[in-house]
């Protein structure tokens, strides 16, 4: 997550714990854990300075939205999956030939 102070100072942090009103974070290079309070929707540092906290999941481009095209498969695959669904069959595993049989070796003196 990113913590930005009103003076423009920005810190990268890792969230350690969070409730609705308290957030504890570890800042790279800092020995102490920082604590922020949420007062009427505004995060405030221990020094009573308002900060903006941007969580990783809020960052633009964090995760691409899934489109309908991402979920389309071939007609053959769809037909096979629907058949398996309605028939209750389990798909067959690819056939693997067993290891060749080894014959005992007789040692001749």
KENUBA-240423 format. One record per residue (C-alpha): residue number from 1; residue in one letter; x, y, z. Coordinates in nm, 3 decimals, padded with zeros to 5 digits. Example, Ala and Ser with C-alpha at 12.3 -4.5 7.8 and 13.67 -1.06 7.14 Angstrom:
REM KENUBA-240423
pt num->1	residuo->A	xx->01.230	yy->-00.450	zz->00.780
pt num->2	residuo->S	xx->01.367	yy->-00.106	zz->00.714
This chain:
REM KENUBA-240423
pt num->1	residuo->X	xx->00.000	yy->00.000	zz->00.000
pt num->2	residuo->X	xx->00.103	yy->00.361	zz->-00.045
pt num->3	residuo->X	xx->00.076	yy->00.631	zz->00.221
pt num->4	residuo->X	xx->00.082	yy->00.988	zz->00.095
pt num->5	residuo->X	xx->00.110	yy->01.284	zz->00.330
pt num->6	residuo->X	xx->-00.036	yy->01.629	zz->00.251
pt num->7	residuo->X	xx->00.317	yy->01.768	zz->00.193
pt num->8	residuo->X	xx->00.367	yy->01.516	zz->-00.091
pt num->9	residuo->X	xx->00.585	yy->01.270	zz->00.101
pt num->10	residuo->X	xx->00.500	yy->00.916	zz->-00.009
pt num->11	residuo->X	xx->00.584	yy->00.592	zz->00.168
pt num->12	residuo->X	xx->00.542	yy->00.231	zz->00.062
pt num->13	residuo->X	xx->00.407	yy->00.016	zz->00.344
pt num->14	residuo->X	xx->00.275	yy->-00.329	zz->00.427
pt num->15	residuo->X	xx->-00.052	yy->-00.355	zz->00.615
pt num->16	residuo->X	xx->-00.014	yy->-00.553	zz->00.936
pt num->17	residuo->X	xx->-00.369	yy->-00.523	zz->01.070
pt num->18	residuo->X	xx->-00.682	yy->-00.323	zz->01.009
pt num->19	residuo->X	xx->-01.017	yy->-00.259	zz->01.168
pt num->20	residuo->X	xx->-01.276	yy->-00.003	zz->01.063
pt num->21	residuo->X	xx->-01.098	yy->00.269	zz->01.262
pt num->22	residuo->X	xx->-00.735	yy->00.158	zz->01.310
pt num->23	residuo->X	xx->-00.470	yy->00.056	zz->01.057
pt num->24	residuo->X	xx->-00.123	yy->-00.063	zz->01.153
pt num->25	residuo->X	xx->00.149	yy->-00.068	zz->00.889
pt num->26	residuo->X	xx->00.517	yy->-00.148	zz->00.857
pt num->27	residuo->X	xx->00.721	yy->00.107	zz->00.665
pt num->28	residuo->X	xx->01.039	yy->00.000	zz->00.486
pt num->29	residuo->X	xx->01.343	yy->00.117	zz->00.682
pt num->30	residuo->X	xx->01.144	yy->00.211	zz->00.993
pt num->31	residuo->X	xx->01.193	yy->00.028	zz->01.321
pt num->32	residuo->X	xx->00.849	yy->00.105	zz->01.462
pt num->33	residuo->X	xx->00.505	yy->00.012	zz->01.337
pt num->34	residuo->X	xx->00.296	yy->00.310	zz->01.230
pt num->35	residuo->X	xx->-00.065	yy->00.342	zz->01.331
pt num->36	residuo->X	xx->-00.332	yy->00.539	zz->01.149
pt num->37	residuo->X	xx->-00.684	yy->00.622	zz->01.265
pt num->38	residuo->X	xx->-00.988	yy->00.657	zz->01.043
pt num->39	residuo->X	xx->-01.180	yy->00.961	zz->01.165
pt num->40	residuo->X	xx->-01.500	yy->01.031	zz->00.972
pt num->41	residuo->X	xx->-01.358	yy->00.865	zz->00.658
pt num->42	residuo->X	xx->-01.016	yy->01.035	zz->00.672
pt num->43	residuo->X	xx->-00.701	yy->00.843	zz->00.767
pt num->44	residuo->X	xx->-00.494	yy->01.037	zz->01.020
pt num->45	residuo->X	xx->-00.136	yy->00.965	zz->01.129
pt num->46	residuo->X	xx->-00.022	yy->00.943	zz->01.490
pt num->47	residuo->X	xx->00.083	yy->01.310	zz->01.456
pt num->48	residuo->X	xx->-00.277	yy->01.405	zz->01.363
pt num->49	residuo->X	xx->-00.179	yy->01.468	zz->01.001
pt num->50	residuo->X	xx->-00.429	yy->01.355	zz->00.736
pt num->51	residuo->X	xx->-00.290	yy->01.100	zz->00.492
pt num->52	residuo->X	xx->-00.418	yy->00.931	zz->00.182
pt num->53	residuo->X	xx->-00.386	yy->00.553	zz->00.188
pt num->54	residuo->X	xx->-00.406	yy->00.366	zz->-00.140
pt num->55	residuo->X	xx->-00.430	yy->-00.009	zz->-00.107
pt num->56	residuo->X	xx->-00.278	yy->-00.234	zz->-00.373
pt num->57	residuo->X	xx->-00.621	yy->-00.352	zz->-00.490
pt num->58	residuo->X	xx->-00.723	yy->00.011	zz->-00.552
pt num->59	residuo->X	xx->-00.435	yy->00.087	zz->-00.786
pt num->60	residuo->X	xx->-00.521	yy->00.128	zz->-01.151
pt num->61	residuo->X	xx->-00.426	yy->-00.174	zz->-01.355
pt num->62	residuo->X	xx->-00.387	yy->-00.394	zz->-01.051
pt num->63	residuo->X	xx->-00.599	yy->-00.667	zz->-01.204
pt num->64	residuo->X	xx->-00.742	yy->-00.683	zz->-01.550
pt num->65	residuo->X	xx->-01.117	yy->-00.727	zz->-01.559
pt num->66	residuo->X	xx->-01.233	yy->-01.053	zz->-01.713
pt num->67	residuo->X	xx->-01.412	yy->-00.999	zz->-02.042
pt num->68	residuo->X	xx->-01.667	yy->-01.220	zz->-02.211
pt num->69	residuo->X	xx->-01.407	yy->-01.313	zz->-02.475
pt num->70	residuo->X	xx->-01.187	yy->-01.457	zz->-02.198
pt num->71	residuo->X	xx->-01.461	yy->-01.707	zz->-02.117
pt num->72	residuo->X	xx->-01.537	yy->-01.837	zz->-02.467
pt num->73	residuo->X	xx->-01.413	yy->-02.180	zz->-02.571
pt num->74	residuo->X	xx->-01.451	yy->-02.386	zz->-02.889
pt num->75	residuo->X	xx->-01.782	yy->-02.557	zz->-02.969
pt num->76	residuo->X	xx->-01.612	yy->-02.894	zz->-02.943
pt num->77	residuo->X	xx->-01.484	yy->-02.830	zz->-02.593
pt num->78	residuo->X	xx->-01.817	yy->-02.682	zz->-02.481
pt num->79	residuo->X	xx->-02.002	yy->-02.987	zz->-02.617
pt num->80	residuo->X	xx->-01.764	yy->-03.224	zz->-02.443
pt num->81	residuo->X	xx->-01.795	yy->-03.041	zz->-02.110
pt num->82	residuo->X	xx->-02.174	yy->-03.029	zz->-02.131
pt num->83	residuo->X	xx->-02.185	yy->-03.403	zz->-02.212
pt num->84	residuo->X	xx->-01.966	yy->-03.480	zz->-01.910
pt num->85	residuo->X	xx->-02.184	yy->-03.258	zz->-01.691
pt num->86	residuo->X	xx->-02.510	yy->-03.427	zz->-01.786
pt num->87	residuo->X	xx->-02.381	yy->-03.783	zz->-01.812
pt num->88	residuo->X	xx->-02.199	yy->-03.781	zz->-01.480
pt num->89	residuo->X	xx->-01.901	yy->-03.947	zz->-01.645
pt num->90	residuo->X	xx->-01.551	yy->-03.862	zz->-01.549
pt num->91	residuo->X	xx->-01.316	yy->-03.777	zz->-01.833
pt num->92	residuo->X	xx->-01.082	yy->-04.056	zz->-01.925
pt num->93	residuo->X	xx->-00.721	yy->-04.001	zz->-01.842
pt num->94	residuo->X	xx->-00.484	yy->-04.029	zz->-02.135
pt num->95	residuo->X	xx->-00.383	yy->-04.390	zz->-02.182
pt num->96	residuo->X	xx->-00.032	yy->-04.462	zz->-02.071
pt num->97	residuo->X	xx->00.128	yy->-04.787	zz->-02.178
pt num->98	residuo->X	xx->00.268	yy->-04.983	zz->-01.886
pt num->99	residuo->X	xx->00.641	yy->-05.024	zz->-01.849
pt num->100	residuo->X	xx->00.779	yy->-05.308	zz->-02.061
pt num->101	residuo->X	xx->00.805	yy->-05.637	zz->-01.880
pt num->102	residuo->X	xx->01.158	yy->-05.723	zz->-01.780
pt num->103	residuo->X	xx->01.272	yy->-06.078	zz->-01.827
pt num->104	residuo->X	xx->01.495	yy->-06.238	zz->-01.568
pt num->105	residuo->X	xx->01.850	yy->-06.267	zz->-01.678
pt num->106	residuo->X	xx->02.032	yy->-06.596	zz->-01.627
pt num->107	residuo->X	xx->02.400	yy->-06.568	zz->-01.569
pt num->108	residuo->X	xx->02.608	yy->-06.837	zz->-01.737
pt num->109	residuo->X	xx->02.920	yy->-06.940	zz->-01.546
